[in-house]
């Protein structure tokens, strides 16, 4: 005999009442799933409340509050109704905060028969600060750390059901920020500049939150922040989470690298960085952030004023317009500046500060793999090359480079200043790539012939004009290239030697690498 599935469809239930489940998915569940259980996991102070069942299914297991839906009942309404009954509290004391997902779980020992629980819809929720009780199906309840660790009295005698263990991993902890310090968010915190900036601000007494889509490579999170969020800032919900409760934002997040990456990944850079910049601005405005720092680049300057290495001029901030920036990277940075300034004009409670970085370098930054910039690449080659020193192009292209300590000092001074337009942050000490290679080799006590090969060269000549930053701040970068690059070389050489000792063949580090074109990968 054919069984007719039970439908929960009700023409009055058109969508998720809290708007957390996509409407199409919501209707599909109601129309097509024969048996639905709705679970709420109650979270408070970064702990989750679980109740221990005394009957089947899941007997003697600490489980979430919830149970079967009734016909023509909304999904969230079911979760709140069941949790209120099980905890013996009023329904209006429960607030659903997040949809965690729809899962399939089976209990072969269920009193209702095998596979009686076919679909579990699970939410994160909060309750007001009131006593929690238990109904006849539960023997007791307990608060568990959301990282899954067990209270001392349960260690060795109890293990979470796999489903509960997986649900605990999905919980988003509530931000707990100290109120006695200025709270700063650094995006791109795992990166070179972000980690150094965070380390300095943390040392000076700020409460530092770091956010990045990758874990740090050269520092531990505790070295540069009090709280680390590994999140993808191309997604607005993650930006909103990161900005919650924050006073200042330093937006350093960007998908970037040296010329080998920038000139091979225009579409990836354009999409990723534009999404980050726009989302972060809007999230900061939404959460009433007071100050917002945007990291721009010397790549915003027009190509036609940087095409002559023999007559390279210092770039003034006003030279950025009329616009003809270098590559998509420069274009999206210029747009990022403009939209940030418009936000500040239209929402003056959020003051924007902007720096155009010129060739920042130093220790604890990318030095291999194709994303590294010239200073790190040259240090690596000086440490690893045996016969020749490779340079892209004829080596007559010129640049200025700014040491990381000067950069961090400048960022902090700019953030605290009253100046709300872009400022150059770089050195005025310009050098050709040929002379730069010779300088690094002199520090390394090496003497190798230069080998010029085809490769991305960037502009022919670029230098910073620091007149405006000196006028505005009474300060400008001052650490010489010879001093900064010696510190950088010593660090890079340590990295090369460490890899050599592990058996890695470091001979390839003498060569230049171009990163192949990559597609953006959106992580949900």
N, C-alpha and C positions, 0 to 999 in steps of 0.2 A: 504494500500500500504506500503510495507516494505521500511524503510528509510536506505540509505547507509550512515554510519558514515563518517565524514570528517577525513581523515588521514593527518597528518603533515609529513609523512615519506618522506625523501629525501635521496637517497643513498649517497649523499655527506655530510650528517649530521650524523656522526657516534657516536659522544659522546659529552658530555658537553664541551663547548669551554674552560671554566675555570677549568674544572676538579673537580668541586664541587659536582656535582650530580653523583652518581654511574652510570656507563655506562648502566647496565641492566635496571635500573629504568628510565634512560633518554630515551632509546629506547622504553620501555614499554609505557611511557607517549605519545611519538610521534605517536606510532602505534595504540594506543587503546582509547585515550581520545578524545571524539568528539568536545569538546570546552575547550580551555585553555586560561586563563588570567595570565599574568606574572606581578608581582608587585615588585617594588623596594622601600625599605624604606631607605631614605637618612639620614645618621648619621654623625654628626660633633660635636666635643667637648662634647660628651656624651649627645647630644640632637638629636631628630628625627624630620625631616621636614615633615609636613603633609599639604595637600591642601584641602580646603573646596569646596565640589562640589555644584553646583547650579542647577543640573538636576538629574533625576533618572538614575540608582539606587543610593542609599545612598545620597540622597539630604540633604544638610545642615550638612553633616558629614565630619569631617576631615579624609581624606583617603590617602593611599599611591599612588605614581605615578605608572601607569601601564595600561594594557589593553589587548585586544585580540591579539592572535598570528595570523600571516598570514601563509598560506600554504607554506611549504618548508622553514620556517624561524627557526633559532636556538632559543632556549628558552632564553638564556642570551641576544642574539641580540635583541629579541623582547622587553625585559625589558629595555634595554638601549635606544632603538629607541623611545619607548613610553614615558619614563621619560624625554628624551631630548625634545620631542615635547611639553609635558605638562609644562616643566619648562623653555622652550624657551632658551635652551643652546645647544652648540655643543655636539655631542655624545662622542667625545674623552675627554670631561671633566668629564665623569662619570666612576667610577671604582667599579665593583662588588667585595665585600670582603668576603661574606659568604652566603651559601645556608641555608635558615632558615627552609624550609620544603614545602611540598605539602599539600594543605588543600582544603576542600569542603565548599563552601559558597553559600547560596541561597538568592535571593531577590524576594519576591513575588510581589513587586510593580514595578518591572523593566519594562521599556518601551519596552523591548524585550520579555517580557513574564516571567512567573514564572520560577524560577530555571534556569535563563539564564546563571548565572555564576556557572558552575559545578565544575571546578577545578581552584584553585589559586596556582601558584608556586611563592614563595616569596624569595627574596634575600635582604641581607643587602648591602648597597653601600655607596660610598663616592663621593663627588663632589669637584672640585677645588674651591678655594675661589673667586667665581664670583657671581654677582647678579642673583637671581632666579626669573623667571617670571611665567605667567599663561596663559593657552589657554582659549578658550571660554567656556570650561566645568567647569572651576573653578573660584570662586569668590575671594579667597585670600589664603594665606598660612601662616603657623606659625611653629616656633620651639617649640617642646614639650620635657620635660624631659623624658628620656627613662624609668624612673621608673613609668611612667603613670600619674604623678601628672599634674594638669592643671594650666595654667597661672591664675593669680589673676582675670583677667577680664572675664574668662570663668567659674570660680567656681560658682556652684549653678545654672548655666544656660545651661551647656553642659555636656554630658557624652560620653565617647568614645564608639563606637560600640564594642561589645564583641570581634569580630575578631581582631580589632586593639589593644584592650587591651591585648589579648593573644600574638600577634606579638611583642609588646613592651617588653614582658617578655623574649623573645628569643634573643633579641639583646645583643651582646657581647660588652661592653663598651671598648673604646680605653684606654690603659694605659696612665695616666698622672702622671709622676714621677718628683719630684723635682731634679734639677741638682746640687744643692749645698751640697748634702749629699751623703755619700756612701749608695747605695741602696742594701739592703740585703733581700733575700728570705729565709724564714724558712718554710720548709715542715714539716707536722706533727705538725703544730703550735697550734692546739687545744689540743695536748697532754701535758703531765706533763712537760717534759724537754723543749719542744718547747715553751710553753707559758711563762715559767720562763726566758728562754733565750731571747725571744722577749721583755719581759718587761725590762730586763737589757739593751739591745741594744737600745731600744727606749729612755730610760732614758739618755743614753750616747750620743744621738744626731744622731743616724743612722736613715735612712728612712727604715722602716720595713714592708715588705709584708708577710703576713701569708697565708699559703695554707693548706687545710685539707679537707677530704671528710665528716667530721662531724663538727658540730658547737661546740665551746668550752663549757665545762660543769661548770667550776669553776671560770672562768674569762670572762669578756666581751672583745670582740675583740679590742676595743679601749684601753684596758689596756696594750696590748702587741704588737699591730701593728697599722700602719697607714691605711693599706688596707688589707682586708681579702677576700680571694678567696675560696669559698666552691666548690672544684673541685676534681675529681677522678684522681689521678696521675698515675693510671695504663694505662691511655689513653694518647698517645703521644701528641695529639693536646692540651691537658690541660697542660702538662709539658712545651710545647713551649710557651703557653700563660703566664704561671707563670714566666718563665725565661726571658721574654722580658724586656730589659732595665735594667737588674739586674747586679750589680758588684760582689756580693758574694752570694753563695748558702750554706745554712746549711741544708743538707738533713737528717732530723730526722724522716721522714715518714716511718712507718712500721706497719704491722698488727701483734700485739704482746700482751703479757700479762705475767702473772706468769706461774709457772710450770703446773698449772691446765689447762691452755689454750695451752701452747706451746707443751705439750706432747699429746694433743688430736686433734690438727689441723695442722698436718704436711703438707698436700697437699695445704690447704688454704694459710698457711704462705709462703710455697715455691713459689706458683704462684704469689700471691699478691706482696710480697716484692721484688721478682726478677724483675717483671714488673716495679715496681716503681724505683728501683735502676738503671736499664738499661735506661729507658725512661728519667729519670732526668739527667743522665750523658750526654746522646746524646743531649738533649735539651739545657743543659748548654753550651756544646761545640758549638752548632749551634749559640747561641746568644753571644758567646765570653765572657762568665763569667770568671772573673779573678781568683777567689778563690772558691774552692768547698770543703766543709766539709762533710765527710761521718761518720755517727754514727754506729760504729760496737759494738761488744759485747764480753764479756768474754766467751760466749758460743763457740767461735771459737777454744778454746784450747782443746787439745786431752783429751779424757775421761780417758786414762790410767795414766795420771799424776794427776788425781783428784779423784782417787778411794780409797784413804786411809785417813780417818778422823783423825787417830792417828798421821800420819806423812804428814800433808799437807804442801806443799811448796808454796812459792810465785811464781806466774806465770810470767815468763819473756816473752817479746814480741817474742823473737826468738823461744819459745817453741811451737808456733802454727804449725810449720812444723817439721817433717812429719805430715800430717793432719789426724785427726780423731775427728772432732768436735762433739759437743753435739747437737743431733737432727737436723732436717732440718733447724731450725732457725739458728743454729750455722754454718751449711754448707753454707746457702745462704749469711750469713754475711761475711764469709771468702771469698767466691767468689766475693762479692761486694767490698771488700777491693782490691782484685787483679785486677779486671777490672778497678776500679777507678785509681789505680796506673799506669796501662797501658795507660789509657787516658792521664794522666799527662805526661807520658814519650813521647807519640807520638804527643801530642798537648800541648807543654810546656807553651803556653799562658794561660792555665788553670791549676793553681797549686792546687793540692789535699792535704788535711790534713785529718787524720783519728784518731779517738779515740775509744778505746775499753772500753765501760762502764762496771763497776762492781757494780751491785746492787744499783742503784741510788734511793733515797727515799726523802720524804719531804712532805710539805703541798701542797694542791691543786692538788692532783693526785687521780687516781682511787683507791677506798678503799673498794668496794663491787662488787658483780656480777660475780666473777670468774676470771677476768683479772687482779686483783690487785696482787701486789708482796708481799713478806713476811713482810716487815716492816709495810705496811698499814694494811695487814690482822691481824697481831699480835696486832696492836693498836686497831683495831675494836673489836677483841675478848676481849682484856683487858677492853674495855669500855662496852661491851654488855654481856659477859658471866656471868652466875650466879653460876654454880656448878663446871665446869671443864674447862680447857684450852686445846683445841684440837691442836695437832701437827701431821703432816704427817710423818710417819716413826718413828724411835727410838729417833729422836731429837739430835743425835750425829753428824749429818751432819753439816759442818761448812761453813761459808761465811764471807765475809767482805762487808760492806755497805758504800756508799758514799753519803753524804748529798747534796741536790740540789744546795746550794750556792757554794759549792766547785766544783760541776760538771760544773755549768755555767761559773765560773771563769776559770776552766781548758779548756773548749771548746773555749772560747775567746782567751786565751793565745796560744793554739795550732793553731788556725786559723791565728793568727798574726805572728806565728813563721816561721822559714825557714826549719823546719823539715818535710819531706814528706813521712815518713813511719808511720805505726801504733804505737800508744802510749797507754799504760794502763791509764785509768782515774778511779781511785778507791782508797779506803782506804786500808791500811795494817793492820787495826785493826780487826782481825778475831774473830769470836764468834760462839759457837755451838747454834743450834736452842733451845735447852733446856735452856741454859743460856740467850739467847736473850729473850725468853718468860718471864723468871724471871725478867730481867731488865725492860721490859715494864710493867709488873705487879707491880714492885716496884714504878715506876713512877706514875702508876694509883692508888697506895695505895690499891692493891688487893693482895690476897694470895689464889690462886686456885690450886688444884692438876693438874698435866699435864696428859692428856689423849692421848696416842699415837695410831693413827689409820692408816690404809692402805691408801696410796695416792701417787701421784707423788713426788719424793724426789729430783730429779736431781742428780748431782754428790755428792760424799761423802765429799769432801773438796775443797774449792776454796779460794784463797787469791791473792791479787795483789802484784806484786813486782814493786815498784815505782822508782827503781834505774835510769831507762832511762829517765823518764819524769823529774826527779830532775836534771839529768845531762843536758838535753836539754833545759829546761825552767828555771832552778834554782828555781823550785816551785813544790810542791806536795800537795794533799788534806790534810787538817789539822784539820777539825772540828770533834770532837770526837763523837762516836756513842751515848753516854749518852746525850750530848747536842742536837744533831740533832733529836734523837728519842723523846725527851721530847717535842720539838716544834711540831713534827709530831703527837704525841699522843694528845696534846691539840686540834689540829685542827680536827683530826678524831673524838674525843669525841664530839666536837661541832656539827659535822654532824650527829652523832648518836642521840644526844639529840634533835636536830632540827626535825628529822624524828619522834622521839617518841612523840614530842609535836603535830605533825599533825595526830596522831592516828595510825601510822604504828607500827606493832608488830616487834620490833627489836630483839626478842629472837633468830631468825634464824641467826643473825649476829655472833653468837658464834660458828657457824659451818663453815667447809671448803667446798668450792664448786668447782667442776670440770666442766668446760665448755664443753658441748657436741660438737661433731664434726660438723662443719658448712661448707657449700659449699660457694665458692666465688660467689659474685653477682656483675656482671659487669653492671655499670650504664652508659647508653649512654649520 
